[in-house]
Amino acid sequence: MAIYTKGGDKGQTSLYDGARVNKDSTRVEAYGMFDELNANVSVAEKLCKSTANQQILRRIEYKMFFLQGEIATADTEKFLKNSVTIGEDDIKFLEQVIDQYTEELPKVSSFILPGTSLAGAQLHVCRTVCRRAERQFVRFLKTQDMRPVLEKYVNRMSDFFYILARSEDFEAQVDELVKKVSAKYDAIKGA
């Protein structure tokens, strides 16, 4: 089967439910930006040192498919009948991660650099792409009704990426400290 269909050669694309829309519609822009975010999340997941963070991000990658799918469907009822959807429990999951990490990490009282580790920097890229996708999603919502839970979920995601970035930066800092202490110990032991 060919990967190309030629169906979009004239500036239109098909939605999940088969409806045809212009490729520059606010709907296509919205789910396209979440697609871009998901690709960035995948990179972050591969860079994370924390296995827990990798698993959390993998879960988010799958949830992003459901978010994009619902946005990419003109007939929402058709999507809700046939697909997994984002729900309040997904928002609670993000909030639990945010609350737990906020409690465990050192307090911050000023702006921070967007990542001191590679994984942290990539998670900050996710945060900023998420904010841009959210702005586009809000523009789209001015023309289309969607379930309110989606807007809440999208709003929590940028805070979620921020706290995960802090977690990865903290873990990298601890790893670096352990390496320095081990090197000093090895130097003393070898003397």
N, C-alpha and C positions, 0 to 999 in steps of 0.2 A: 504494500500500500504506500502510495506517495505521501510524503509529509506535507506537500503543498496541494491546495485544492483549487487555486485560482479564483476562489469565491470572493476574495478581498481585493482583487485587482482594480476595482473601481471605487475604493475608499469605504467599503462597508464590511461589516463582520457579523457573524451569527452569535446570538446569545445562547445561553444554556437551553432555553426553551424553544429555540429555533427562530425567534424573531430576528429581523435584520435591522441593524442600526449603523449610523455613520461611525467610523473609527475615531473621530474626534469628539464624540458625545461625552458628556460629563460622566455617564455610567462607565463607558469604556476607559476613560481617564482614571476613574476611581479604582476599578478593579485592576487596571494595569499598574497603578502605583503600588497597590498591595502585592502584586506579583513581583515587582521590583524589590519591595521590602522583604518578601519571603526569600528571594535569592540572596539578599544580604544576610538574612538570619541564618541561612544554610552555611554561608562562609563563617559567620561568627561561631556557629555550633562546632565546626571543624577546628577552629582555633582555640576553643576553650580548654583550659587545663583541668577544670573541675568536671568530673564525670556527671555529677548532679546537674550542673548547668547545661551540659550537653543533652541530657535526657529531657530537661525542662524545655530547652529550645526545640528539640525534635517534636515535642508535643505541640508547641506553638506553630511549627511549620505545618503540621496537619490541620490545625484549627484555621490557619490562613486559607487553606483550600476551601473550607466551608464558608468563610467570610467572602472570599472572592466569588464563589459559586452563587451565593445569595444575591450579591450585588449584580452579578452577570445574568440575572434572570428577570425578565419583565413581568412574568406571571409568578409572583412570589408564592402563591398557593401551590403551584406545581412543584416548585423547589422544596417547600416545606413537607410535602407528601413523600418525596422521593429521596431526600438527602438528610444527612446529619446537619444540625444547625448549631450556631453559637447560642449559649444560654447563660442564665445568671450564675450557674455553677462555674462557668469559664471565667467570668469576672471575679468570682470569689477566689478561684485558683490564683489569678494574677495578684490579687490583693494579699493573699496569704504569703506568696513569695516576697512581695514588696515589704510587708510587715516584718516577716522573719528576718530578711536580710538587713533591713533598717535597724532592727534590734541588735543584730550580731556585729555589724560593721562599726568602725569608729565614727563618731559624730562628725558632720561636716558643717562648717559655719560660713563658708564662702564659696564662690564659684570654683570649679575644678577644671583642670585641663581635660579635653575630651579623650581620655585614655592614656595611661602610662604603660600599658602592655598592648601587644598586638590584638589580643582578643577584646580587651577593654575598648580600644580605639574602634574596632569593627562594631562593637555593640553600640557605641555612640553614633556611628554611621546609621545603624538600625534605628536609633532613637530619632535622628533628624529626618530620615526618610519616612519614618512613621508619622512624624508631625506634618510633613508635606502631604502625605497620603490622607491624613485626617482633614487637612484644609480642603483638599479636593473632594473628599467624601461629604463634608459639610456643604460645599457648593452643589454637589449632586442632590443632597437631601432637600434643597430648596425647590427642586423640580419633581421629586419622587418621594413618596412615603416608604419608609422601611421600618422594620421593627426597632424600637428604641434601644433594645439591648445591644444592637450592633454599634451604635454611637458610643455607648458607655464602654464597651469592650475596646474599641479603637482608642478612646481617650485614656484608658488604663495602660495600654501597651507601651506608650512612650515612657511612662514612669517605670514600668517593668524593665525596659531595656536600660534605662539609666542605672537602676539598682544592680542589675546583672553586670553592667560594665564596672561598677564600683567593686563588686564581688571579685571579678576576674583580676582587676588591678591590685586589690588587696592580696589575693592569692599569689600573684606574681611577685609582689613585694616581699611576702613571707618566704617564698622559695629562694629569692635572691639573698635574703638575710641568712637563711639556712646554709646556702652555698658558701657565703663569706665566713660564717662561723666554722664550717667544716674545713675550709681551706686553712684557716688559722690553726685549728686543732691538728690537722695533718702536718702543717709546718712545724709546730711545736713537737709533735710526736717524732718527726723525722730528724729533729736536731740532736 
